[in-house]
Amino acid sequence: MKPDNADTAHVLMGQFSQLAKLDWHKLTKWQLKASEVRVLVAIKEDVDPEDGNGITVTALSKRLKVTSPTVTQMINNLIRLGYVSRSAHPSDRRITELSLTAKGDEIAREASEAFTRMFQGFIDFLGKEQSEQLIRLLGQTFVYFQRLSEEER
């Protein structure tokens, strides 16, 4: 690291730390973890109600970029709470599919609308130009840290 970048690096680390300290992981208004709500929203976005097919744990874990055991643990809890149902695929009984119950669908819809409102408010706060700049910067941030992670393997 160049000496003139040290101060900037410390300020940037502080900003990342501030973001990490936000209460992202508390229970939501539905008494679910934020990660469980993300699972419900992902199922809703991926499952086509017209064809009646659900999503597999493998497809869901790929979509959420987490391991299948992590998804399975959340799914088991969401099934227990009555938000998700599990069924065999109609043409291949070996495949298990997940879909939302009416209760899960309602939470996913409300959460999706709330996320959209939150980010629309953020765009209004920053303005369109700064929002687009932030999108580019976050994309570059992701690429940098992904490469760094791959190099460390």
Residue frames as qw, qx, qy, qz and C-alpha x, y, z in Angstrom:
[[0.000, 0.891, 0.454, 0.000, 0.00, 0.00, 0.00],
 [0.364, 0.539, -0.038, 0.759, 1.29, 3.44, -0.88],
 [0.285, -0.216, -0.536, 0.765, 1.92, 5.67, 2.18],
 [0.207, 0.008, -0.029, -0.978, -0.50, 8.34, 0.92],
 [0.572, -0.218, -0.595, -0.520, -3.28, 5.74, 0.76],
 [0.320, -0.098, -0.833, 0.440, -2.99, 4.71, 4.43],
 [0.200, 0.163, 0.398, -0.881, -5.34, 7.42, 5.72],
 [0.586, 0.120, -0.327, -0.732, -7.87, 6.74, 2.98],
 [0.528, -0.002, -0.847, -0.061, -7.66, 3.01, 3.73],
 [0.123, -0.149, -0.757, 0.624, -8.44, 3.63, 7.42],
 [0.392, 0.191, 0.137, -0.890, -11.40, 5.87, 6.58],
 [0.615, 0.116, -0.573, -0.530, -12.71, 3.29, 4.10],
 [0.394, -0.059, -0.892, 0.214, -12.32, 0.49, 6.68],
 [0.105, 0.164, 0.553, -0.810, -14.26, 2.65, 9.13],
 [0.535, 0.168, -0.153, -0.814, -17.10, 3.09, 6.65],
 [0.601, 0.040, -0.762, -0.237, -17.25, -0.65, 5.96],
 [0.225, -0.081, -0.822, 0.517, -17.24, -1.23, 9.72],
 [0.326, 0.140, 0.273, -0.894, -20.15, 1.20, 10.16],
 [0.649, 0.107, -0.439, -0.612, -22.15, -0.70, 7.53],
 [0.516, 0.022, -0.853, 0.078, -21.34, -4.01, 9.21],
 [0.057, -0.082, -0.698, 0.709, -22.56, -2.67, 12.58],
 [0.503, -0.073, -0.144, -0.849, -25.99, -1.79, 11.23],
 [0.523, -0.049, 0.735, -0.429, -28.65, -4.03, 12.68],
 [0.485, 0.269, -0.592, -0.585, -29.09, -6.08, 9.49],
 [0.383, 0.047, -0.922, -0.030, -29.48, -9.42, 11.24],
 [0.302, 0.018, 0.620, -0.724, -32.17, -8.65, 13.79],
 [0.263, 0.407, 0.875, -0.009, -35.57, -10.27, 13.53],
 [0.051, -0.228, -0.425, -0.875, -37.82, -8.66, 10.98],
 [0.464, -0.101, 0.195, -0.858, -41.35, -7.48, 11.65],
 [0.833, -0.008, -0.378, -0.404, -42.49, -11.04, 10.81],
 [0.681, -0.549, 0.461, -0.148, -40.24, -12.47, 13.54],
 [0.937, 0.252, 0.105, 0.219, -38.04, -14.07, 10.90],
 [0.515, -0.471, 0.295, 0.653, -34.33, -13.56, 10.32],
 [0.310, 0.722, -0.220, -0.578, -33.48, -11.31, 7.37],
 [0.005, -0.332, 0.876, 0.351, -31.86, -14.32, 5.67],
 [0.291, 0.313, 0.898, -0.109, -35.13, -16.27, 5.97],
 [0.374, 0.740, 0.258, -0.496, -37.05, -13.39, 4.43],
 [0.158, 0.613, -0.571, -0.523, -34.51, -13.33, 1.56],
 [0.180, -0.016, 0.971, 0.156, -35.21, -17.04, 1.02],
 [0.363, 0.576, 0.665, -0.305, -38.96, -16.39, 0.81],
 [0.299, 0.782, -0.092, -0.539, -38.42, -13.53, -1.67],
 [0.006, 0.448, -0.791, -0.418, -36.05, -15.67, -3.78],
 [0.287, 0.226, 0.931, 0.015, -38.58, -18.50, -3.93],
 [0.359, 0.718, 0.422, -0.420, -41.34, -16.07, -4.91],
 [0.216, 0.748, -0.339, -0.528, -39.20, -14.53, -7.66],
 [0.023, -0.369, 0.874, 0.314, -38.11, -17.92, -9.01],
 [0.280, 0.254, 0.922, -0.079, -41.31, -19.95, -8.90],
 [0.255, -0.034, -0.435, -0.863, -43.78, -19.45, -11.74],
 [0.472, 0.116, 0.630, -0.606, -47.30, -19.83, -10.36],
 [0.677, 0.383, -0.225, -0.587, -48.54, -20.68, -13.87],
 [0.620, 0.302, -0.714, -0.120, -46.57, -23.91, -14.26],
 [0.829, -0.478, -0.035, -0.289, -46.90, -24.96, -10.62],
 [0.838, 0.119, -0.353, 0.400, -43.28, -26.10, -10.37],
 [0.496, -0.858, 0.018, 0.130, -41.21, -25.11, -7.38],
 [0.308, 0.793, -0.496, 0.175, -37.50, -24.53, -6.92],
 [0.889, -0.100, -0.387, 0.223, -34.97, -27.08, -5.70],
 [0.581, -0.766, 0.044, 0.272, -32.68, -26.50, -2.72],
 [0.677, -0.063, 0.322, 0.659, -29.70, -26.68, -5.09],
 [0.267, 0.627, 0.365, 0.634, -31.11, -23.99, -7.40],
 [0.326, -0.913, -0.192, -0.155, -32.05, -21.83, -4.42],
 [0.681, -0.577, 0.117, 0.435, -28.59, -22.14, -2.86],
 [0.557, 0.187, 0.344, 0.732, -26.98, -21.16, -6.18],
 [0.043, 0.798, 0.351, 0.488, -29.31, -18.18, -6.50],
 [0.454, -0.886, -0.048, -0.080, -28.55, -17.00, -2.95],
 [0.484, 0.626, -0.498, 0.356, -24.84, -17.91, -3.25],
 [0.466, -0.520, 0.589, -0.406, -24.84, -19.98, -0.05],
 [0.062, 0.204, -0.975, -0.058, -24.32, -23.68, 0.59],
 [0.564, -0.251, -0.637, -0.461, -27.13, -26.20, 0.28],
 [0.473, -0.322, -0.734, 0.367, -26.90, -27.16, 4.00],
 [0.039, -0.153, -0.269, 0.950, -27.39, -23.49, 4.93],
 [0.438, -0.067, -0.347, -0.827, -30.48, -23.26, 2.73],
 [0.560, -0.228, -0.786, -0.129, -31.79, -26.60, 4.01],
 [0.286, -0.254, -0.647, 0.660, -31.57, -25.40, 7.61],
 [0.194, 0.153, 0.088, -0.965, -33.53, -22.22, 6.81],
 [0.503, -0.069, -0.587, -0.631, -36.06, -24.12, 4.69],
 [0.441, -0.250, -0.847, 0.157, -36.72, -26.63, 7.47],
 [0.077, -0.310, -0.497, 0.807, -37.52, -23.76, 9.84],
 [0.316, 0.155, -0.188, -0.917, -39.72, -22.02, 7.25],
 [0.496, -0.152, -0.775, -0.360, -41.60, -25.28, 6.64],
 [0.322, -0.295, -0.779, 0.450, -42.07, -25.73, 10.39],
 [0.049, 0.335, 0.290, -0.895, -43.49, -22.20, 10.60],
 [0.447, 0.585, 0.664, -0.129, -45.84, -22.81, 7.66],
 [0.159, 0.778, -0.152, -0.589, -44.25, -20.42, 5.13],
 [0.290, 0.489, -0.718, -0.402, -42.82, -22.97, 2.69],
 [0.908, 0.018, 0.322, -0.267, -44.01, -26.35, 1.45],
 [0.103, -0.463, 0.826, 0.305, -41.97, -29.20, 0.03],
 [0.846, 0.284, 0.285, -0.350, -43.27, -31.55, -2.65],
 [0.623, -0.078, 0.661, 0.410, -42.03, -34.08, -5.19],
 [0.160, 0.382, -0.444, -0.795, -41.52, -32.90, -8.77],
 [0.770, 0.271, 0.216, -0.536, -44.50, -34.04, -10.90],
 [0.821, 0.469, -0.286, -0.159, -42.44, -35.84, -13.56],
 [0.602, 0.324, -0.637, 0.357, -39.43, -36.95, -11.46],
 [0.691, -0.660, -0.229, -0.187, -40.36, -38.02, -7.94],
 [0.773, -0.131, -0.241, 0.572, -36.68, -38.04, -6.91],
 [0.234, 0.332, -0.041, 0.913, -36.58, -34.24, -7.13],
 [0.232, -0.663, -0.602, 0.379, -37.96, -32.25, -4.22],
 [0.163, 0.532, 0.221, 0.801, -39.32, -28.79, -4.95],
 [0.186, -0.403, -0.513, 0.734, -40.04, -25.88, -2.66],
 [0.024, -0.571, -0.424, -0.702, -42.88, -23.42, -2.97],
 [0.077, -0.146, 0.400, -0.901, -44.48, -20.78, -0.80],
 [0.042, -0.547, -0.820, 0.165, -47.65, -21.25, 1.18],
 [0.011, 0.838, 0.372, 0.399, -50.19, -18.41, 1.09],
 [0.503, -0.840, -0.059, 0.194, -48.68, -17.13, 4.35],
 [0.639, -0.293, 0.314, 0.638, -45.14, -17.26, 2.90],
 [0.370, 0.512, 0.469, 0.617, -46.27, -15.61, -0.33],
 [0.164, -0.934, -0.276, -0.158, -47.77, -12.70, 1.61],
 [0.555, -0.718, 0.139, 0.397, -44.55, -12.11, 3.56],
 [0.596, 0.013, 0.445, 0.668, -42.45, -12.36, 0.39],
 [0.207, 0.733, 0.432, 0.483, -44.70, -9.84, -1.36],
 [0.318, -0.940, -0.127, 0.011, -44.61, -7.40, 1.59],
 [0.643, -0.520, 0.254, 0.501, -40.84, -7.77, 1.97],
 [0.539, 0.277, 0.460, 0.648, -40.21, -7.26, -1.74],
 [0.039, 0.867, 0.327, 0.373, -42.33, -4.10, -1.71],
 [0.488, -0.855, 0.008, 0.178, -40.52, -2.87, 1.43],
 [0.673, -0.224, 0.338, 0.619, -37.07, -3.51, -0.13],
 [0.378, 0.547, 0.434, 0.608, -38.12, -1.62, -3.26],
 [0.179, -0.941, -0.218, -0.188, -39.42, 1.33, -1.21],
 [0.630, -0.669, 0.118, 0.376, -36.24, 1.39, 0.87],
 [0.592, -0.070, 0.402, 0.695, -33.94, 1.50, -2.15],
 [0.203, 0.734, 0.413, 0.499, -36.14, 3.99, -3.98],
 [0.357, -0.927, -0.106, 0.033, -35.83, 6.20, -0.90],
 [0.665, -0.442, 0.269, 0.538, -32.06, 5.72, -0.96],
 [0.475, 0.356, 0.449, 0.668, -31.96, 6.74, -4.63],
 [0.054, -0.902, -0.305, -0.301, -34.05, 9.81, -3.80],
 [0.557, -0.786, 0.036, 0.265, -31.62, 10.60, -0.96],
 [0.606, -0.292, 0.397, 0.624, -28.48, 10.25, -3.10],
 [0.390, 0.693, -0.174, -0.581, -29.88, 11.41, -6.41],
 [0.918, 0.376, 0.088, -0.088, -29.77, 9.50, -9.68],
 [0.492, 0.737, -0.430, 0.172, -26.19, 10.43, -10.61],
 [0.191, -0.574, 0.718, -0.345, -24.67, 9.44, -7.26],
 [0.845, -0.040, 0.433, -0.311, -26.80, 6.29, -7.16],
 [0.861, 0.499, -0.095, -0.002, -25.46, 5.21, -10.55],
 [0.249, 0.715, -0.583, 0.295, -21.93, 6.03, -9.40],
 [0.529, -0.412, 0.637, -0.380, -22.45, 3.96, -6.25],
 [0.942, 0.195, 0.191, -0.196, -23.71, 1.04, -8.35],
 [0.681, 0.624, -0.346, 0.164, -20.52, 1.15, -10.43],
 [0.028, -0.656, 0.634, -0.410, -18.32, 1.46, -7.33],
 [0.737, -0.245, 0.516, -0.361, -20.04, -1.42, -5.54],
 [0.928, 0.367, -0.018, -0.069, -19.63, -3.55, -8.67],
 [0.471, 0.664, -0.492, 0.308, -15.92, -2.76, -8.73],
 [0.386, -0.546, 0.593, -0.449, -15.71, -3.44, -4.98],
 [0.924, -0.019, 0.288, -0.251, -17.26, -6.87, -5.47],
 [0.824, 0.512, -0.216, 0.115, -14.85, -7.72, -8.31],
 [0.154, 0.706, -0.569, 0.392, -11.82, -6.60, -6.26],
 [0.513, -0.419, 0.617, -0.426, -12.73, -8.57, -3.14],
 [0.957, 0.161, 0.142, -0.193, -13.77, -11.62, -5.16],
 [0.679, 0.592, -0.379, 0.211, -10.37, -11.65, -6.90],
 [0.097, -0.633, 0.616, -0.458, -8.61, -11.16, -3.57],
 [0.788, -0.211, 0.433, -0.383, -10.54, -14.08, -2.11],
 [0.938, 0.342, -0.038, -0.040, -9.66, -16.30, -5.08],
 [0.427, 0.684, -0.502, 0.313, -5.97, -15.38, -4.81],
 [0.347, -0.546, 0.610, -0.458, -5.92, -16.39, -1.14],
 [0.946, -0.036, 0.142, -0.289, -7.16, -19.92, -1.91]]
